[in-house]
Amino acid sequence: MIRSKTTAVSKAADAFNYIILIAVALTMLFPFVYILAVSFTDESVYVSGELVLLPPKWSLDAYRYILSTDSFFHSFKSTAFITIVGTVLNLLFTTTFAYAVTKQELPGRRFLLLMALFTMLFSVGIVPNYLLVKELGLINSLWALILPGLTGAWSIFVLKSFFQSLPPSLEDAAQIDGCNDIQVFVRIIFPLSLPAIAAFSLFFAVGIWNTYFSGLLYIRDVTKWPLQVLLQQIVLEPNSSMVGDATQFDSEAKLPPETIKMAALIVVMLPILLVYPFLQKYFAKGVLLGSVKG
């Protein structure tokens, strides 16, 4: 009798938890559904206020206009460049640094680890960073959005732990077969580390794709703005003279400004939403494997 009561209470608690979780999920999902609905709403429907949740009349006019503007094309090209190049360089520098400091015989290993740890604990601030970028001649260059953040201490330490968790016998066997350190890394370590590398690839790509403040700080040419900077101007300051031809989003298109803003949001989010499902399965496996061993 007691067991049946306990089971009933447990089922009721589970049902209550499911209801709460579903309600939270719907609450989080609603803004995205609203943005999507507004972006596909026909001009006449939006102006008349008939939109409730799903538009009674659909239209792709906002998307056609967004994708036809020069400013959006230039920003998309800039963001694609810094995302692809930045992700590749981040992976290259992070993985090689992390693998190198796993070697006890590396000269200056302790100093390198302390320097990496120091950058995790302390930041130089905005002004020194700006002065450094300026002295390097990177102002108004897309490389200013890539080189200053080429790697990070947290990523280095997690990948270092991951590399240390791999059996040393694999490296010993490869060296016996005549492989040097670079060949061991490329042929043995890198393929075995694909789950962690895939997870960090997405971390790096999402971070660079969402670059905003660095673009606003270092890029003065509006044709080189990353998407997030252009999007901020479209959403918050559609009539600002800083946006170039993007200032005419609401007037030239003869469309409601809100539909164009929402369409721009969807277009900016879409690439990451398409890539994320393919790499999500590597998150738990890749990152947790690197964080188990300290």
N, C-alpha and C positions, 0 to 999 in steps of 0.2 A: 504493500500500500504506500509506504514511504517512498519506495523507488519510483512508483508511477507518478506520485506528486512531484518528485524531483524532476522527472522527465518532462512533465507538463510545464513546470516552471522554466526549465531550460529551453523548451521549444518557444514559450512565450517571450523569453528574453531574446532569443535569436530572431524571432519575428519582429520584435520592437527594434532591434539593432538594424535589421534589413530595411525597415521603414525609414529610420533616421538616415541611413546611408543613401537610400534612393532619393529622399527629399533633398539631402545636401548635394547629391550629384545633379539633380534637376536644377537646383538653384545655381550651380556653377555652369551648367550647360545653357541656361536661358539667355545670358548675354550674347553668347556665340550664335545661337539660333536667331536672335533679334538682328544682329549685325548681318548675318547671311540673308535674312528675309528682306531687310531694307535694301541691301545691295542688288537684289533681284526684282525689286518692286518697280512697276511701271510708273512713269512720271505722274500720270493722271490719278492713279490710285493713291500715291503718296501725298500729293497736293490736296486731294479731297479728304484725307484722313481716314480712308477705309481700311488701312492696314491694322490688323490686330495681332496675329501671330505669324500667319502665312499669307503672302500676298495673293489676292484674288486674280491678279493679272501680272504675269511675269514679264521681265524685260532684261535684255543684256546690254542695253545702251550705256550704262555706267561703265561696264567692263570694256566695251568697245572703245569708249572715249579714253579711259585710263591707259589702255594698252597702245593707243595711237599717239599719245603725247610724247614729245621729245624728252622732256624732263624726266618722266618716269623711265623711259628707255635708258637714258644715261645713268640714272641712279641704280637701276637694276644691273646694268653692266658693271658698274663700280662695285656693287655689293657682291656680285658673283665672282669678280676677280679677287677681292680681298678674302672672301670665304674659301675659295678653292686653294689659292696660294697660301693663305694664312694657315689653313688646316694642315696642309702638307708640311709646311715648315715647322709648325708647332709639333707635329708628330715626330718629324726628323730630329729636332733638337731635344725634345723631351725624352724620347726613347733612347737616343744615344747617350745623353747625359745620365739618365737613370741606370742604364746598363753599365756605364763606365764606373760609376761610384759603387757598384756592387763588388768591384774587385779590390780586395784588401791590399794588394800590392801596388795600387795606383798611387803615384807620388802626389801629395797634396790632397788626398781624398778627404781627410777630416776637414781641411780648410774649405773645400768646395761644398761639403755638406753644411757646414756652419754658415757659409755665405747664402746658400739656398734657404736655410732656416731663418736667417736674418731678414730676408725679403718677405718671408711669410708673416713675420711679427711686426715689421716696421715698413712704412711707406714714405717715400720722399715727398709726396704731395704734388699738387697740380702745377705750381709755378716751376719747380725744378724740372719736372717732366717736359713742360712746354719749352723751357730754355734749352734742354737737351735736344729736343726735336728740331728746334730752330737752328741750333749750332750745327746739326747734322745736315741742314738744308732740306729737310723733309716737309716743311710747311707747304700746304697745298698739294701734297703728293699722297697718293694712296698708300705708299709704303709707310707713311706715318701711322696708319691704322693697323699695320702688320708687325713691324719690327719692335716697337716698344713693349709689346705684350707677347713676345715670341714663345715664351714658356712660363711656367708657374711652379712655385715650390711644392704646392699640394700635389700636382700631377706628377712631379718628379718623385716624391716620396712614395706615392701609391704605386707607381710603376716599378720603383726600386724594390719595394716589398714583393711585388708580383714576380719579378725576375729572380729574386732570392729564393722564392718558393719552388722554383723549378729544380729538378734533380741535377746536382753538379756532375753526375756521371755522364750525362748527355754531352756536356761540353768536353769532358775528358776524352770521351770516345771520338768526338769530332776532331780534337787536336791530335789524337793518335793517328787518325786517318790523314793528317796533313793540313787541316784547316787552321788558318790564323784567326785572330780575334774577330776581324770584320766578317770573315766567312762564317764563323760560328754564330755571330749575331744574325746575319742575313738568312742563313740556311736552317738554323736550329731554333734560336730564341724567338725571332720575329714570327715564324709560322705558329709556334706554340702559344704565342701571346695574342693571337688575333682577337679573342673575346675582349680582352682588356683594351686593345688598340681600337677596336670598333667602338667600344663605349666612349673612349676618350675622343675619338674622331667626331662623334656626335656632340660631345661637350664643347669641343673647340669650334665646330661648325656653327652651332647654335649661338655661342657667345659672340663670334665674329659677325654672323648674320645680323644680330641685334645691336651691332655697334651704333651708338648714338652720340654720347658725349664727346668721344674722341673725334668723330666726324665734325661735330659742331665747333670743336676747339681748333682743329688743325686744318680743315678744308674750307677755303674761302671761295673757291670757284663752284658755283651752284651746279655746274654740269658734272662735277665729281662727287657731289654729295651722296653718301650711302642712303639706302632706302628709308632707314629709320628717321633720318633728319628731314628728308623730303616729306615723309608721312606726318611727322609732327607739324610741319608747316601747313600741310593740307588740312589736317584735322583741327588744329587750334588757331591758325592764322591764315585762312583761305584768301584773304585780301591783302596779305603782306607783300610788299614789293621785293622781299628777299627771295621769294620762291621762283622768280623768273616767269616762264610761261605757265608754271603751275598756279600762278595767281589767277589765271583766267578759267580755272576749273568750273567755277559756278556760273560764269557769264558766257563764255564761248560755247560751252556744251549745251546751254539752255536746259540743263537738268537740275533737279533739286540738289543743293550742295551735300545734303546728308547721304543721298544714294551714292554719290561719287566718293565721299569719305569712307563709307562702309565697304564699297568695292575695293578701294585702295587697301584697306585693312585686310581683306580676304586675300588679295593678290600677294601681299607681303607675307602673310602667314602660310600660304599654301605650300611653298617648297619644303619648309620644315615639317609640315603635317604629312607630306607625302614620303619624306625620308624616314621620319621617326619610327613608324611601325616595323620597318625592316631591321632596325638596329636595337629596338627596345629589348629584345630577348637577351642581348649581350650585357645589359646594364648590371643586373644582379650578379651574374656569373663573373663578368669582367672586373667590376669594381670591388666586389666582396672578396674575390680571390686575392686581390692586391692589398686588401686592408686587414686580412686575418693575421698575417705575419708582420710584426712591427720592426 
